[in-house]
Amino acid sequence: MPDPELLNQLLRLLASLTEESEGYLEREDDSQLWYNRGYANGMAAALTALGHGDAVTRTIEPDPYDQARDQQHLPWGKAYEHGRDMGERETYEVF
C-alpha cells in the first residue's frame, strides 16, 4: 500500500503545476509553462496508471494529450514532451 502522505504531496504538486501553467497553449513564448504543464500531465498519467485516477480527477481536470501533442516538433512542444516524460518517470520513481 502506498504512503497516503506521499500521494497527498504528489496531488498537491500536481494541482500547483496545473494551476501555474494555466493558459500555456496561448504562451508559445514561455517554454517553462509548457514544460510544467507536460510534467503535470505526466504525473497525472502515472498516478492514473498506478490506480489513483479517481484522486487525480478530484484534483485536476487532465488535459487531452492531443492538445499539446501536435506541437511536439516546435520548441515549446519539445519542452512539453520532455516535461511529460520527466513527470511520468519521476512519479514512478518516487511512488
C-alpha positions as CSV (number, residue, x, y, z in Angstrom):
1,M,0.0,0.0,0.0
2,P,1.5,3.4,-1.0
3,D,2.1,6.0,1.6
4,P,-1.1,8.2,1.7
5,E,1.0,11.3,2.7
6,L,3.2,10.8,-0.4
7,L,0.1,10.5,-2.5
8,N,-1.2,13.7,-1.0
9,Q,2.1,15.5,-1.6
10,L,2.1,14.4,-5.3
11,L,-1.5,15.5,-5.7
12,R,-0.7,19.0,-4.2
13,L,2.3,19.3,-6.6
14,L,0.0,18.2,-9.5
15,A,-2.6,20.8,-8.6
16,S,0.0,23.5,-8.2
17,L,1.8,22.8,-11.5
18,T,-1.6,22.7,-13.3
19,E,-2.8,26.0,-11.8
20,E,0.5,27.7,-12.5
21,S,0.6,26.6,-16.1
22,E,-3.0,27.6,-16.9
23,G,-3.2,29.2,-20.4
24,Y,0.0,27.5,-21.6
25,L,-1.5,26.9,-25.1
26,E,-1.5,30.6,-25.7
27,R,2.0,31.2,-24.4
28,E,4.3,29.8,-27.1
29,D,7.0,32.2,-25.9
30,D,7.2,30.5,-22.5
31,S,8.6,27.0,-22.8
32,Q,8.8,26.7,-19.0
33,L,5.0,26.9,-18.8
34,W,4.8,24.1,-21.4
35,Y,7.3,22.0,-19.5
36,N,5.4,22.4,-16.3
37,R,2.1,21.5,-17.9
38,G,3.7,18.5,-19.5
39,Y,5.2,17.5,-16.2
40,A,1.8,17.7,-14.5
41,N,0.2,15.7,-17.2
42,G,2.9,13.1,-17.0
43,M,2.3,12.9,-13.3
44,A,-1.4,12.5,-13.9
45,A,-0.8,9.7,-16.4
46,A,1.5,7.8,-14.0
47,L,-0.8,8.2,-11.0
48,T,-3.8,7.1,-13.1
49,A,-1.8,4.0,-14.3
50,L,-0.9,3.2,-10.7
51,G,-4.6,3.1,-9.8
52,H,-5.2,6.6,-8.4
53,G,-7.2,8.0,-11.3
54,D,-10.1,9.0,-9.1
55,A,-7.8,11.0,-6.9
56,V,-6.3,12.7,-10.0
57,T,-9.7,13.7,-11.4
58,R,-10.8,15.0,-8.0
59,T,-7.6,17.2,-8.0
60,I,-7.4,18.4,-11.6
61,E,-9.1,18.0,-14.9
62,P,-6.4,16.3,-17.0
63,D,-5.8,17.9,-20.5
64,P,-6.5,15.8,-23.6
65,Y,-3.0,14.8,-24.6
66,D,-3.6,15.8,-28.3
67,Q,-3.9,19.5,-27.3
68,A,-0.1,19.8,-27.0
69,R,1.0,16.7,-28.9
70,D,0.5,18.4,-32.3
71,Q,3.1,21.0,-31.2
72,Q,5.8,18.4,-30.4
73,H,8.1,19.5,-33.4
74,L,8.3,23.1,-32.1
75,P,10.5,24.3,-29.2
76,W,7.6,24.7,-26.7
77,G,6.1,21.4,-27.8
78,K,9.5,19.7,-27.2
79,A,9.5,21.3,-23.7
80,Y,6.1,19.9,-23.1
81,E,7.1,16.4,-24.2
82,H,10.2,16.5,-22.1
83,G,8.2,17.6,-19.1
84,R,5.6,14.9,-19.6
85,D,8.3,12.2,-19.8
86,M,10.0,13.5,-16.7
87,G,6.8,13.9,-14.7
88,E,5.7,10.3,-15.6
89,R,9.2,8.8,-14.9
90,E,9.8,10.6,-11.7
91,T,6.3,9.8,-10.3
92,Y,7.0,6.1,-10.9
93,E,10.4,6.5,-9.2
94,V,9.0,8.0,-6.0
95,F,5.8,6.2,-5.9
